[in-house]
Amino acid sequence: MAANQRIRSALTNKGMTAASLAGAVGVDPKSVERWISQGRVPHPGTRARVAEALGYEETHLWPQLLLDSRAASSAQSELVQLWPSRESVPGDVWRSLLTRTSKRLDVLAYSGGFLVEVYGLAAEIERISAAGGQVRIALGDPESEAVRLRGLNEGLPALPERARSTLEYLAEVKGLPGVEVRQQDAPLYVSLYRFDDEVLANTHTHGAPAKDSPVFHYQRAADAHLFNYYAAAFDRVWKDAAPA
């Protein structure tokens, strides 16, 4: 890592040595040497004490903190909305996202039955396929132990049957151009619903069904850290899923 010349200069301007700075902020002198020679960045509390001792802002001594700050701002700009549960997401949001999707629809869930029963998922898949879009549906394998245990954990022992029912609903569309339906038995930490450049992430909590768990709505921004984070998570599960 590059040496930190700003700390070296700040020590000179303040008339301090690495040892005297170490004593002032309560660290080992070798730590200060590593900050200077190796460009190491100390913990936030230590950074604050160093900045006070040297009389400079933290971002002057460690300019890479500005990059981290911009990344955090970019992530915040991706968040469109947060709902405390999937049930509290307005139906108009689901309908609007589905009907506006034309290029990419991805669904990662164990059953996702509400999409076919309430929002006409099969018909929307037909429309997206006809428009030349791509659809990937990854549902839980109803024969897998992972789905059975999740159902028991959530108090929904019929979850495997719900997963099988959704697969049956989608049987008529899974052979359409650009449409692929797979089964997976990956531990489901989050259910994902991607609509072109937007994604709804329904996080999961031990002992709580998906409908009672929070949903985050993200939209792809310039740097798209969170959108890409969830897109990559979908791809990892999809890679190991088997054709339905």
Summary of the structure (lengths in Angstrom):
residues: 244
radius of gyration: 25.1
end to end distance: 48.7
largest distance: 77.4
contacts: 739
relative contact order: 0.13
helix: 53%
strand: 17%
